[in-house]
Amino acid sequence: MTQPELIVQGQEDALVPVVNAINMSKSLPNARLIVYPDAGHAAFSNIMTTSFGKLLNF
């Protein structure tokens, strides 16, 4: 994929380890990774106001 990719991951995700997001971001040439330290599996819903602003800026 060549289009920009935004990968959002919660550090406290019990379902998908953060290392998966790190590896995915390294494998995509135009990826940007944001890891939220206090968020779980649904990072956007855990930190709605912060993540929404970053999404708009992307």
PDB file of N, CA, C and O in Angstrom, chain B, residues numbered from 101:
ATOM      1  N   MET B 101       0.839  -1.168   0.000  1.00  0.00           N
ATOM      2  CA  MET B 101       0.000   0.000   0.000  1.00  0.00           C
ATOM      3  C   MET B 101       0.887   1.235   0.000  1.00  0.00           C
ATOM      4  O   MET B 101       1.919   1.274   0.671  1.00  0.00           O
ATOM      5  N   THR B 102       0.482   2.222  -0.744  1.00  0.00           N
ATOM      6  CA  THR B 102       1.280   3.436  -0.825  1.00  0.00           C
ATOM      7  C   THR B 102       0.583   4.647  -0.215  1.00  0.00           C
ATOM      8  O   THR B 102       1.225   5.672   0.011  1.00  0.00           O
ATOM      9  N   GLN B 103      -0.701   4.550   0.052  1.00  0.00           N
ATOM     10  CA  GLN B 103      -1.405   5.681   0.653  1.00  0.00           C
ATOM     11  C   GLN B 103      -1.026   5.800   2.122  1.00  0.00           C
ATOM     12  O   GLN B 103      -0.600   4.818   2.730  1.00  0.00           O
ATOM     13  N   PRO B 104      -1.175   6.985   2.699  1.00  0.00           N
ATOM     14  CA  PRO B 104      -0.867   7.162   4.122  1.00  0.00           C
ATOM     15  C   PRO B 104      -1.780   6.293   4.994  1.00  0.00           C
ATOM     16  O   PRO B 104      -2.978   6.172   4.734  1.00  0.00           O
ATOM     17  N   GLU B 105      -1.203   5.702   6.012  1.00  0.00           N
ATOM     18  CA  GLU B 105      -1.934   4.847   6.953  1.00  0.00           C
ATOM     19  C   GLU B 105      -1.731   5.393   8.356  1.00  0.00           C
ATOM     20  O   GLU B 105      -0.609   5.706   8.754  1.00  0.00           O
ATOM     21  N   LEU B 106      -2.822   5.505   9.102  1.00  0.00           N
ATOM     22  CA  LEU B 106      -2.744   5.892  10.510  1.00  0.00           C
ATOM     23  C   LEU B 106      -3.096   4.666  11.338  1.00  0.00           C
ATOM     24  O   LEU B 106      -4.201   4.135  11.232  1.00  0.00           O
ATOM     25  N   ILE B 107      -2.163   4.223  12.155  1.00  0.00           N
ATOM     26  CA  ILE B 107      -2.368   3.063  13.011  1.00  0.00           C
ATOM     27  C   ILE B 107      -2.478   3.575  14.441  1.00  0.00           C
ATOM     28  O   ILE B 107      -1.568   4.228  14.952  1.00  0.00           O
ATOM     29  N   VAL B 108      -3.604   3.268  15.079  1.00  0.00           N
ATOM     30  CA  VAL B 108      -3.855   3.710  16.453  1.00  0.00           C
ATOM     31  C   VAL B 108      -3.921   2.470  17.333  1.00  0.00           C
ATOM     32  O   VAL B 108      -4.665   1.533  17.043  1.00  0.00           O
ATOM     33  N   GLN B 109      -3.144   2.469  18.402  1.00  0.00           N
ATOM     34  CA  GLN B 109      -3.043   1.293  19.270  1.00  0.00           C
ATOM     35  C   GLN B 109      -3.047   1.725  20.720  1.00  0.00           C
ATOM     36  O   GLN B 109      -2.436   2.731  21.079  1.00  0.00           O
ATOM     37  N   GLY B 110      -3.732   0.967  21.546  1.00  0.00           N
ATOM     38  CA  GLY B 110      -3.682   1.176  22.986  1.00  0.00           C
ATOM     39  C   GLY B 110      -2.596   0.316  23.600  1.00  0.00           C
ATOM     40  O   GLY B 110      -2.538  -0.884  23.334  1.00  0.00           O
ATOM     41  N   GLN B 111      -1.746   0.896  24.407  1.00  0.00           N
ATOM     42  CA  GLN B 111      -0.663   0.162  25.064  1.00  0.00           C
ATOM     43  C   GLN B 111      -1.214  -0.953  25.950  1.00  0.00           C
ATOM     44  O   GLN B 111      -0.572  -1.992  26.104  1.00  0.00           O
ATOM     45  N   GLU B 112      -2.391  -0.750  26.532  1.00  0.00           N
ATOM     46  CA  GLU B 112      -2.987  -1.714  27.457  1.00  0.00           C
ATOM     47  C   GLU B 112      -3.964  -2.664  26.763  1.00  0.00           C
ATOM     48  O   GLU B 112      -4.805  -3.268  27.429  1.00  0.00           O
ATOM     49  N   ASP B 113      -3.871  -2.807  25.446  1.00  0.00           N
ATOM     50  CA  ASP B 113      -4.748  -3.690  24.679  1.00  0.00           C
ATOM     51  C   ASP B 113      -4.499  -5.142  25.088  1.00  0.00           C
ATOM     52  O   ASP B 113      -3.394  -5.658  24.925  1.00  0.00           O
ATOM     53  N   ALA B 114      -5.529  -5.793  25.617  1.00  0.00           N
ATOM     54  CA  ALA B 114      -5.399  -7.183  26.058  1.00  0.00           C
ATOM     55  C   ALA B 114      -5.646  -8.170  24.914  1.00  0.00           C
ATOM     56  O   ALA B 114      -5.344  -9.355  25.048  1.00  0.00           O
ATOM     57  N   LEU B 115      -6.189  -7.694  23.799  1.00  0.00           N
ATOM     58  CA  LEU B 115      -6.491  -8.584  22.671  1.00  0.00           C
ATOM     59  C   LEU B 115      -5.408  -8.595  21.604  1.00  0.00           C
ATOM     60  O   LEU B 115      -5.071  -9.648  21.063  1.00  0.00           O
ATOM     61  N   VAL B 116      -4.864  -7.421  21.302  1.00  0.00           N
ATOM     62  CA  VAL B 116      -3.848  -7.302  20.251  1.00  0.00           C
ATOM     63  C   VAL B 116      -2.601  -6.657  20.863  1.00  0.00           C
ATOM     64  O   VAL B 116      -2.639  -5.487  21.242  1.00  0.00           O
ATOM     65  N   PRO B 117      -1.520  -7.389  20.961  1.00  0.00           N
ATOM     66  CA  PRO B 117      -0.298  -6.830  21.543  1.00  0.00           C
ATOM     67  C   PRO B 117       0.218  -5.634  20.733  1.00  0.00           C
ATOM     68  O   PRO B 117       0.123  -5.618  19.506  1.00  0.00           O
ATOM     69  N   VAL B 118       0.756  -4.650  21.424  1.00  0.00           N
ATOM     70  CA  VAL B 118       1.246  -3.431  20.781  1.00  0.00           C
ATOM     71  C   VAL B 118       2.357  -3.734  19.776  1.00  0.00           C
ATOM     72  O   VAL B 118       2.545  -2.983  18.819  1.00  0.00           O
ATOM     73  N   VAL B 119       3.081  -4.808  19.981  1.00  0.00           N
ATOM     74  CA  VAL B 119       4.146  -5.169  19.039  1.00  0.00           C
ATOM     75  C   VAL B 119       3.578  -5.432  17.638  1.00  0.00           C
ATOM     76  O   VAL B 119       4.273  -5.227  16.642  1.00  0.00           O
ATOM     77  N   ASN B 120       2.331  -5.880  17.557  1.00  0.00           N
ATOM     78  CA  ASN B 120       1.705  -6.077  16.240  1.00  0.00           C
ATOM     79  C   ASN B 120       1.566  -4.759  15.497  1.00  0.00           C
ATOM     80  O   ASN B 120       1.824  -4.696  14.295  1.00  0.00           O
ATOM     81  N   ALA B 121       1.167  -3.715  16.191  1.00  0.00           N
ATOM     82  CA  ALA B 121       1.028  -2.402  15.568  1.00  0.00           C
ATOM     83  C   ALA B 121       2.393  -1.840  15.175  1.00  0.00           C
ATOM     84  O   ALA B 121       2.534  -1.208  14.128  1.00  0.00           O
ATOM     85  N   ILE B 122       3.381  -2.073  16.011  1.00  0.00           N
ATOM     86  CA  ILE B 122       4.734  -1.613  15.691  1.00  0.00           C
ATOM     87  C   ILE B 122       5.238  -2.295  14.424  1.00  0.00           C
ATOM     88  O   ILE B 122       5.775  -1.642  13.530  1.00  0.00           O
ATOM     89  N   ASN B 123       5.063  -3.605  14.355  1.00  0.00           N
ATOM     90  CA  ASN B 123       5.500  -4.343  13.168  1.00  0.00           C
ATOM     91  C   ASN B 123       4.735  -3.914  11.923  1.00  0.00           C
ATOM     92  O   ASN B 123       5.319  -3.791  10.846  1.00  0.00           O
ATOM     93  N   MET B 124       3.432  -3.685  12.063  1.00  0.00           N
ATOM     94  CA  MET B 124       2.640  -3.245  10.925  1.00  0.00           C
ATOM     95  C   MET B 124       3.119  -1.886  10.436  1.00  0.00           C
ATOM     96  O   MET B 124       3.242  -1.671   9.230  1.00  0.00           O
ATOM     97  N   SER B 125       3.387  -0.979  11.346  1.00  0.00           N
ATOM     98  CA  SER B 125       3.826   0.365  10.942  1.00  0.00           C
ATOM     99  C   SER B 125       5.184   0.321  10.240  1.00  0.00           C
ATOM    100  O   SER B 125       5.450   1.125   9.347  1.00  0.00           O
ATOM    101  N   LYS B 126       6.038  -0.618  10.646  1.00  0.00           N
ATOM    102  CA  LYS B 126       7.336  -0.755   9.993  1.00  0.00           C
ATOM    103  C   LYS B 126       7.217  -1.353   8.595  1.00  0.00           C
ATOM    104  O   LYS B 126       8.064  -1.108   7.736  1.00  0.00           O
ATOM    105  N   SER B 127       6.171  -2.133   8.371  1.00  0.00           N
ATOM    106  CA  SER B 127       6.017  -2.797   7.078  1.00  0.00           C
ATOM    107  C   SER B 127       5.300  -1.931   6.040  1.00  0.00           C
ATOM    108  O   SER B 127       5.300  -2.261   4.854  1.00  0.00           O
ATOM    109  N   LEU B 128       4.697  -0.840   6.472  1.00  0.00           N
ATOM    110  CA  LEU B 128       3.979   0.051   5.553  1.00  0.00           C
ATOM    111  C   LEU B 128       4.811   1.316   5.342  1.00  0.00           C
ATOM    112  O   LEU B 128       5.176   1.978   6.314  1.00  0.00           O
ATOM    113  N   PRO B 129       5.112   1.659   4.101  1.00  0.00           N
ATOM    114  CA  PRO B 129       6.038   2.762   3.843  1.00  0.00           C
ATOM    115  C   PRO B 129       5.544   4.139   4.285  1.00  0.00           C
ATOM    116  O   PRO B 129       6.357   5.013   4.587  1.00  0.00           O
ATOM    117  N   ASN B 130       4.234   4.345   4.327  1.00  0.00           N
ATOM    118  CA  ASN B 130       3.692   5.663   4.684  1.00  0.00           C
ATOM    119  C   ASN B 130       2.836   5.603   5.941  1.00  0.00           C
ATOM    120  O   ASN B 130       1.848   6.326   6.065  1.00  0.00           O
ATOM    121  N   ALA B 131       3.219   4.741   6.866  1.00  0.00           N
ATOM    122  CA  ALA B 131       2.427   4.572   8.083  1.00  0.00           C
ATOM    123  C   ALA B 131       2.879   5.516   9.179  1.00  0.00           C
ATOM    124  O   ALA B 131       4.055   5.858   9.298  1.00  0.00           O
ATOM    125  N   ARG B 132       1.910   5.920   9.968  1.00  0.00           N
ATOM    126  CA  ARG B 132       2.169   6.698  11.179  1.00  0.00           C
ATOM    127  C   ARG B 132       1.509   5.954  12.328  1.00  0.00           C
ATOM    128  O   ARG B 132       0.324   5.629  12.253  1.00  0.00           O
ATOM    129  N   LEU B 133       2.244   5.687  13.368  1.00  0.00           N
ATOM    130  CA  LEU B 133       1.750   4.937  14.514  1.00  0.00           C
ATOM    131  C   LEU B 133       1.574   5.860  15.706  1.00  0.00           C
ATOM    132  O   LEU B 133       2.466   6.636  16.050  1.00  0.00           O
ATOM    133  N   ILE B 134       0.410   5.761  16.330  1.00  0.00           N
ATOM    134  CA  ILE B 134       0.152   6.469  17.580  1.00  0.00           C
ATOM    135  C   ILE B 134      -0.221   5.408  18.614  1.00  0.00           C
ATOM    136  O   ILE B 134      -1.185   4.665  18.426  1.00  0.00           O
ATOM    137  N   VAL B 135       0.538   5.338  19.698  1.00  0.00           N
ATOM    138  CA  VAL B 135       0.241   4.410  20.794  1.00  0.00           C
ATOM    139  C   VAL B 135      -0.177   5.233  21.998  1.00  0.00           C
ATOM    140  O   VAL B 135       0.566   6.094  22.469  1.00  0.00           O
ATOM    141  N   TYR B 136      -1.380   4.956  22.490  1.00  0.00           N
ATOM    142  CA  TYR B 136      -1.885   5.649  23.674  1.00  0.00           C
ATOM    143  C   TYR B 136      -1.571   4.798  24.907  1.00  0.00           C
ATOM    144  O   TYR B 136      -2.046   3.668  25.011  1.00  0.00           O
ATOM    145  N   PRO B 137      -0.778   5.326  25.839  1.00  0.00           N
ATOM    146  CA  PRO B 137      -0.297   4.524  26.964  1.00  0.00           C
ATOM    147  C   PRO B 137      -1.398   4.010  27.894  1.00  0.00           C
ATOM    148  O   PRO B 137      -1.253   2.923  28.454  1.00  0.00           O
ATOM    149  N   ASP B 138      -2.479   4.743  28.074  1.00  0.00           N
ATOM    150  CA  ASP B 138      -3.521   4.331  29.024  1.00  0.00           C
ATOM    151  C   ASP B 138      -4.758   3.761  28.351  1.00  0.00           C
ATOM    152  O   ASP B 138      -5.788   3.591  29.004  1.00  0.00           O
ATOM    153  N   ALA B 139      -4.678   3.461  27.060  1.00  0.00           N
ATOM    154  CA  ALA B 139      -5.843   2.967  26.324  1.00  0.00           C
ATOM    155  C   ALA B 139      -5.770   1.461  26.154  1.00  0.00           C
ATOM    156  O   ALA B 139      -4.697   0.858  26.148  1.00  0.00           O
ATOM    157  N   GLY B 140      -6.954   0.876  26.017  1.00  0.00           N
ATOM    158  CA  GLY B 140      -7.045  -0.561  25.786  1.00  0.00           C
ATOM    159  C   GLY B 140      -7.297  -0.863  24.320  1.00  0.00           C
ATOM    160  O   GLY B 140      -6.766  -0.195  23.434  1.00  0.00           O
ATOM    161  N   HIS B 141      -8.125  -1.890  24.074  1.00  0.00           N
ATOM    162  CA  HIS B 141      -8.343  -2.376  22.718  1.00  0.00           C
ATOM    163  C   HIS B 141      -9.004  -1.326  21.817  1.00  0.00           C
ATOM    164  O   HIS B 141      -8.624  -1.192  20.654  1.00  0.00           O
ATOM    165  N   ALA B 142      -9.951  -0.608  22.318  1.00  0.00           N
ATOM    166  CA  ALA B 142     -10.646   0.415  21.523  1.00  0.00           C
ATOM    167  C   ALA B 142     -10.063   1.781  21.869  1.00  0.00           C
ATOM    168  O   ALA B 142     -10.697   2.580  22.559  1.00  0.00           O
ATOM    169  N   ALA B 143      -8.863   2.039  21.387  1.00  0.00           N
ATOM    170  CA  ALA B 143      -8.141   3.260  21.764  1.00  0.00           C
ATOM    171  C   ALA B 143      -8.929   4.516  21.447  1.00  0.00           C
ATOM    172  O   ALA B 143      -8.925   5.461  22.237  1.00  0.00           O
ATOM    173  N   PHE B 144      -9.612   4.547  20.294  1.00  0.00           N
ATOM    174  CA  PHE B 144     -10.369   5.748  19.938  1.00  0.00           C
ATOM    175  C   PHE B 144     -11.478   6.024  20.943  1.00  0.00           C
ATOM    176  O   PHE B 144     -11.706   7.178  21.304  1.00  0.00           O
ATOM    177  N   SER B 145     -12.163   4.994  21.397  1.00  0.00           N
ATOM    178  CA  SER B 145     -13.245   5.227  22.357  1.00  0.00           C
ATOM    179  C   SER B 145     -12.707   5.480  23.758  1.00  0.00           C
ATOM    180  O   SER B 145     -13.361   6.154  24.555  1.00  0.00           O
ATOM    181  N   ASN B 146     -11.515   4.947  24.076  1.00  0.00           N
ATOM    182  CA  ASN B 146     -10.925   5.185  25.396  1.00  0.00           C
ATOM    183  C   ASN B 146     -10.468   6.631  25.564  1.00  0.00           C
ATOM    184  O   ASN B 146     -10.578   7.194  26.652  1.00  0.00           O
ATOM    185  N   ILE B 147      -9.964   7.224  24.505  1.00  0.00           N
ATOM    186  CA  ILE B 147      -9.400   8.580  24.578  1.00  0.00           C
ATOM    187  C   ILE B 147      -9.972   9.394  23.416  1.00  0.00           C
ATOM    188  O   ILE B 147      -9.232   9.859  22.549  1.00  0.00           O
ATOM    189  N   MET B 148     -11.280   9.559  23.408  1.00  0.00           N
ATOM    190  CA  MET B 148     -11.986  10.143  22.264  1.00  0.00           C
ATOM    191  C   MET B 148     -11.506  11.541  21.898  1.00  0.00           C
ATOM    192  O   MET B 148     -11.227  11.790  20.725  1.00  0.00           O
ATOM    193  N   THR B 149     -11.399  12.447  22.832  1.00  0.00           N
ATOM    194  CA  THR B 149     -11.072  13.830  22.473  1.00  0.00           C
ATOM    195  C   THR B 149      -9.645  13.965  21.959  1.00  0.00           C
ATOM    196  O   THR B 149      -9.400  14.711  21.011  1.00  0.00           O
ATOM    197  N   THR B 150      -8.717  13.265  22.560  1.00  0.00           N
ATOM    198  CA  THR B 150      -7.324  13.329  22.111  1.00  0.00           C
ATOM    199  C   THR B 150      -7.162  12.666  20.756  1.00  0.00           C
ATOM    200  O   THR B 150      -6.533  13.229  19.860  1.00  0.00           O
ATOM    201  N   SER B 151      -7.722  11.480  20.597  1.00  0.00           N
ATOM    202  CA  SER B 151      -7.535  10.735  19.354  1.00  0.00           C
ATOM    203  C   SER B 151      -8.275  11.384  18.196  1.00  0.00           C
ATOM    204  O   SER B 151      -7.794  11.328  17.065  1.00  0.00           O
ATOM    205  N   PHE B 152      -9.417  11.992  18.436  1.00  0.00           N
ATOM    206  CA  PHE B 152     -10.169  12.635  17.357  1.00  0.00           C
ATOM    207  C   PHE B 152      -9.384  13.798  16.767  1.00  0.00           C
ATOM    208  O   PHE B 152      -9.383  13.982  15.550  1.00  0.00           O
ATOM    209  N   GLY B 153      -8.729  14.570  17.590  1.00  0.00           N
ATOM    210  CA  GLY B 153      -7.906  15.667  17.104  1.00  0.00           C
ATOM    211  C   GLY B 153      -6.736  15.181  16.259  1.00  0.00           C
ATOM    212  O   GLY B 153      -6.395  15.805  15.254  1.00  0.00           O
ATOM    213  N   LYS B 154      -6.122  14.078  16.658  1.00  0.00           N
ATOM    214  CA  LYS B 154      -5.016  13.523  15.882  1.00  0.00           C
ATOM    215  C   LYS B 154      -5.518  12.961  14.556  1.00  0.00           C
ATOM    216  O   LYS B 154      -4.824  13.047  13.543  1.00  0.00           O
ATOM    217  N   LEU B 155      -6.710  12.390  14.554  1.00  0.00           N
ATOM    218  CA  LEU B 155      -7.294  11.882  13.323  1.00  0.00           C
ATOM    219  C   LEU B 155      -7.570  13.022  12.355  1.00  0.00           C
ATOM    220  O   LEU B 155      -7.299  12.892  11.161  1.00  0.00           O
ATOM    221  N   LEU B 156      -8.090  14.109  12.834  1.00  0.00           N
ATOM    222  CA  LEU B 156      -8.370  15.265  11.966  1.00  0.00           C
ATOM    223  C   LEU B 156      -7.078  15.841  11.405  1.00  0.00           C
ATOM    224  O   LEU B 156      -7.057  16.276  10.254  1.00  0.00           O
ATOM    225  N   ASN B 157      -6.012  15.856  12.174  1.00  0.00           N
ATOM    226  CA  ASN B 157      -4.742  16.383  11.716  1.00  0.00           C
ATOM    227  C   ASN B 157      -4.033  15.459  10.735  1.00  0.00           C
ATOM    228  O   ASN B 157      -3.161  15.895   9.983  1.00  0.00           O
ATOM    229  N   PHE B 158      -4.410  14.184  10.743  1.00  0.00           N
ATOM    230  CA  PHE B 158      -3.801  13.219   9.840  1.00  0.00           C
ATOM    231  C   PHE B 158      -4.249  13.518   8.427  1.00  0.00           C
ATOM    232  O   PHE B 158      -3.853  12.821   7.493  1.00  0.00           O
TER     233      PHE B 158
END
